[in-house]
Amino acid sequence: MGGSLQLFQVLPPAFRNELDNAVVTVRHPTREPQRLCATDQEEAEPDPLHVSFDDAVQALESHPSSIVPRMASSSIVAIGDELVGGFTQDTNSSWLAERLRILGYPLKRISAIRDRPNEIVEQVRRELDDPEVTHIFCSGGLGPTPDDRTFASLAEVLGRDLIIWEETRQRIERRVRRMHEAGLLESPEVTEGNLRMARIPAEPAHVFKNRRGMAPGVLYEASGKRLFVLPGVPLELKSIFTEEIEPEFLAEGSAATVREVRFTFAVEARFYPLMRELEESFPDVSVGSYPNFETKELVIRCLGTDPKRVDEVVEIVRRRTAQLGMTGESRR
């Protein structure tokens, strides 16, 4: 079986090129993130990577996922009828997932739910009860209309009263006044809808400024976890995350290392024995296979917090596939 192999390193793109304001620095203790402990184990004997179709099906039935990521420490709860109904694409979660992986806080799951108080309460409680999740990111439902119910629902989850956050109220007043002076609003008076955005659950650990909009971003600490609450407007969410959350609350994370090995015209099922072996020998490295039927490529993606461990896995994949005559250039 012939094929070509290439090694790639996935590099983080720039994310701040559209954000023109300075980073806001706040003082707040940052908890040391949980780190995985890599263990050294002997490499298994060479395997020809051969498996019959029947054996592959039987193995997949007993173990449906090739390699389950073991580094998950974050979760996203995306709130909005427009997301669940398919009217709006959830670009926020995709953007956050990449940023969190790069920063060393990879996701365990993304949940999209409706603007229903009971559903918001149920999902956030699930995240708080999950021992693997240390950071929770809720987005959406912070606006001025009656269907924005996130803050009220979180008050129930946290067992706290809703209060007017004075600093946010004053900021909303200034913004409304400026918009009136610019002819964008008929009245300089703060409406009940505007005031809804300043009404948040009591005892926040930190309230973010949101330089792009009125609704604040808020951080709560509960059950030993951090619960970040962010607006659903993408520009506002990205601004709060990159200018305030990332430098002050996520700076201690260990950035993930990602390597990819690409094969052409490779049969995915033949990699199953090797991937099972890597799962046992390298529990701290996530290894997944991703076929692309348009390009006829099979991508073996290796991800972990320790670059040396990830490189070890990549080298094993390269060496074992070379036994099948798969050779090619390697680059980073």
C-alpha positions in Angstrom: 0.0 0.0 0.0 1.6 3.3 -1.1 1.1 6.7 0.4 2.7 9.9 1.4 3.3 11.3 4.9 3.8 14.9 6.1 4.2 16.3 9.5 2.7 19.7 10.4 2.6 21.8 13.5 -0.6 23.7 14.0 0.3 27.3 15.1 -2.1 29.7 16.9 -3.3 32.6 14.7 -3.4 36.2 15.8 -6.6 37.2 17.5 -6.1 40.9 18.5 -5.6 42.6 15.2 -9.1 44.1 15.3 -9.1 45.1 19.0 -7.6 48.6 19.2 -7.9 49.3 23.0 -5.3 48.6 25.5 -5.4 45.5 27.7 -7.1 46.2 31.0 -5.2 44.7 33.9 -7.0 43.8 37.1 -5.8 42.2 40.3 -7.2 38.9 41.0 -5.7 35.6 42.3 -5.3 33.0 39.5 -5.6 29.4 40.5 -2.9 27.1 39.2 -4.4 25.0 36.4 -4.5 21.3 36.8 -1.7 19.6 35.0 -1.5 16.1 33.7 1.3 13.9 34.9 3.0 12.0 32.1 4.2 8.6 32.9 7.0 6.8 31.0 6.1 3.4 29.7 7.9 0.9 27.5 6.9 1.0 23.8 5.0 -2.0 22.6 6.3 -4.4 20.1 6.0 -3.3 16.4 2.5 -3.9 15.0 1.9 -4.3 11.2 -1.2 -2.2 11.6 -3.2 -5.0 10.1 -6.8 -5.6 11.2 -9.6 -7.4 9.4 -12.9 -5.6 8.8 -14.7 -7.9 11.2 -12.1 -7.4 13.9 -12.3 -3.6 13.5 -16.1 -3.5 13.8 -16.0 -5.8 16.9 -13.4 -3.6 18.5 -15.2 -0.4 17.7 -18.4 -1.7 19.3 -16.6 -2.4 22.6 -14.6 0.9 22.4 -16.5 3.4 20.2 -14.0 6.2 20.5 -10.4 5.7 19.2 -8.7 8.0 21.7 -10.7 10.0 24.3 -9.1 13.4 25.2 -8.1 13.3 28.8 -7.2 17.0 29.2 -10.6 18.6 29.2 -11.0 21.2 31.9 -13.5 23.7 30.4 -17.0 23.8 29.0 -19.1 26.2 27.1 -22.9 26.8 27.5 -24.2 28.8 24.5 -27.6 30.2 25.2 -30.1 31.4 22.6 -33.2 30.2 20.7 -31.5 31.6 17.6 -28.6 29.1 18.0 -30.8 26.0 18.7 -33.2 27.0 15.9 -30.5 27.3 13.3 -31.1 31.0 12.6 -27.6 32.0 13.9 -24.4 30.1 13.5 -22.6 29.7 16.8 -19.2 31.2 15.9 -18.5 32.2 19.5 -18.1 28.6 20.7 -15.8 27.7 17.8 -13.7 30.8 18.5 -13.6 30.2 22.3 -12.7 26.5 21.8 -9.6 27.4 19.8 -8.5 30.1 22.2 -9.0 27.8 25.2 -7.1 25.0 23.6 -4.2 27.3 22.8 -4.2 28.7 26.3 -4.2 25.3 27.9 -7.8 25.1 29.0 -9.2 22.7 26.4 -12.9 21.9 26.3 -14.8 18.8 27.5 -18.0 19.8 25.8 -20.1 22.6 24.1 -23.8 22.8 24.9 -26.3 24.9 23.0 -29.6 25.5 24.8 -32.7 27.6 24.5 -33.5 30.8 26.4 -35.5 28.9 29.0 -34.7 29.5 32.7 -35.2 25.9 33.7 -32.9 24.7 30.9 -30.2 27.2 31.7 -30.4 26.3 35.4 -30.2 22.6 34.6 -27.2 22.8 32.3 -25.1 25.2 34.4 -25.7 22.9 37.4 -24.5 20.0 35.4 -21.3 21.9 34.6 -20.8 22.8 38.2 -21.3 19.2 39.3 -18.8 17.8 36.8 -15.5 17.2 38.6 -13.4 17.4 35.4 -14.6 20.9 34.5 -12.8 23.8 36.2 -13.8 26.7 33.9 -17.3 27.3 32.6 -18.1 29.9 29.9 -21.7 31.0 29.4 -22.5 33.2 26.4 -25.7 35.0 25.4 -28.9 36.1 27.0 -27.5 39.3 28.7 -29.4 41.8 26.5 -32.2 44.4 27.3 -35.2 42.4 26.2 -37.5 40.0 28.2 -36.1 36.9 26.4 -32.6 37.6 27.9 -32.8 35.5 31.0 -29.3 34.3 31.7 -28.5 36.5 34.7 -31.8 35.7 36.4 -31.3 32.0 35.9 -27.7 32.1 37.2 -29.0 33.9 40.3 -31.1 30.8 41.0 -28.2 28.4 40.3 -25.9 30.4 42.6 -28.5 31.0 45.3 -27.9 34.8 45.1 -30.1 37.8 44.8 -30.2 40.0 41.7 -28.7 43.4 42.3 -27.9 46.5 40.3 -24.2 46.7 39.8 -23.6 50.4 40.2 -20.4 50.7 38.1 -22.2 49.0 35.2 -25.3 51.2 35.6 -23.1 54.4 35.4 -21.4 53.1 32.3 -24.7 52.4 30.7 -25.9 55.9 31.5 -22.8 57.4 29.9 -23.1 55.3 26.8 -26.9 56.1 26.4 -26.1 59.8 26.8 -23.4 59.7 24.1 -25.6 57.8 21.8 -28.3 60.4 22.3 -25.9 63.2 21.5 -24.9 61.4 18.4 -28.5 61.2 17.3 -28.7 57.4 17.7 -31.3 57.5 20.5 -34.3 59.8 20.9 -33.9 60.1 24.7 -30.9 60.3 27.0 -32.9 58.5 29.7 -31.9 55.0 30.8 -34.8 52.6 30.1 -35.9 49.6 32.0 -34.4 47.5 29.2 -31.0 49.2 29.6 -31.2 48.7 33.4 -31.8 45.0 32.9 -28.2 44.7 31.7 -26.8 46.1 35.0 -28.9 43.7 37.1 -26.6 40.7 37.9 -26.4 38.0 40.6 -24.8 39.3 43.8 -21.2 38.7 45.0 -19.4 38.5 41.6 -15.7 37.7 41.8 -15.1 40.3 39.0 -17.1 42.4 36.6 -15.6 43.1 33.2 -16.0 46.4 31.5 -17.1 45.4 28.0 -15.7 48.3 26.0 -17.8 47.4 22.9 -21.3 47.2 24.4 -23.5 47.7 27.5 -23.9 44.2 29.0 -21.1 43.4 31.3 -19.1 40.2 31.4 -19.0 38.7 34.9 -17.0 36.1 36.8 -18.4 34.0 39.6 -16.6 31.4 41.7 -18.7 28.4 42.8 -18.1 24.8 43.7 -14.4 25.4 43.3 -14.8 26.5 39.7 -14.8 29.7 37.7 -18.0 30.6 35.9 -17.5 33.3 33.2 -20.7 34.9 31.9 -20.2 36.7 28.5 -22.4 38.6 26.1 -23.5 36.8 22.9 -22.5 39.6 20.5 -19.3 38.2 19.0 -17.3 41.5 19.0 -18.2 42.1 22.6 -17.3 38.5 23.7 -14.0 38.5 21.9 -13.1 41.9 23.3 -13.8 40.9 26.9 -12.0 37.6 26.5 -8.8 38.9 24.9 -8.5 42.2 26.7 -9.6 41.2 30.2 -10.1 37.5 30.8 -7.1 36.0 28.9 -4.3 38.1 30.4 -5.5 38.1 34.0 -7.3 34.8 34.5 -6.0 32.3 31.9 -2.3 33.3 31.7 -1.1 30.4 33.8 -2.4 27.7 31.5 -0.1 25.3 29.6 -0.6 25.8 25.9 -1.4 22.6 24.1 1.0 21.2 21.5 -0.6 19.9 18.3 1.0 17.8 15.6 -0.6 16.3 12.6 0.6 13.3 10.4 -1.2 13.2 7.1 -1.6 10.2 4.9 -3.0 9.9 1.4 -5.4 7.0 0.4 -5.0 5.4 3.9 -7.6 3.0 5.4 -8.7 4.4 8.8 -9.6 1.1 10.3 -6.0 -0.2 9.9 -4.8 2.4 12.5 -7.1 1.1 15.2 -4.6 -1.3 16.9 -1.9 1.4 17.0 -4.2 4.0 18.4 -5.4 1.7 21.1 -1.8 1.0 22.0 -1.0 4.7 22.1 -4.1 5.3 24.3 -2.7 3.0 26.9 1.0 4.0 26.6 0.4 7.8 26.4 -2.8 8.6 28.4 -1.7 12.3 28.5 -1.7 12.7 24.7 -5.0 12.8 22.7 -4.7 11.0 19.4 -7.5 11.1 16.8 -8.1 10.1 13.2 -9.9 12.5 10.9 -10.6 11.4 7.3 -11.2 13.9 4.6 -13.1 12.2 1.7 -12.7 15.2 -0.6 -8.9 15.4 -0.4 -8.5 11.6 0.2 -6.4 12.4 3.2 -6.4 10.8 6.6 -5.1 13.1 9.4 -3.7 11.6 12.6 -3.8 14.5 15.1 -1.8 14.4 18.3 -2.5 16.9 21.1 -1.0 17.3 24.6 0.5 19.7 27.1 4.0 18.2 26.9 5.7 18.8 23.5 8.2 15.9 24.1 5.4 13.4 24.8 3.5 14.5 21.7 6.6 14.2 19.6 7.2 10.7 20.9 3.7 9.7 19.8 4.3 11.3 16.3 7.6 9.4 16.0 6.0 6.1 16.8 3.3 6.7 14.2 5.9 7.6 11.6 8.1 4.6 12.4 5.3 2.1 12.4 3.7 3.4 9.2 7.1 3.3 7.6 7.1 -0.5 8.0 4.2 -0.4 5.5 6.2 1.6 3.0 4.7 5.0 3.9 7.5 7.4 3.5 7.6 11.1 2.9 8.9 14.5 4.0 8.5 15.7 7.5 8.4 19.3 8.5 7.2 21.6 11.3 
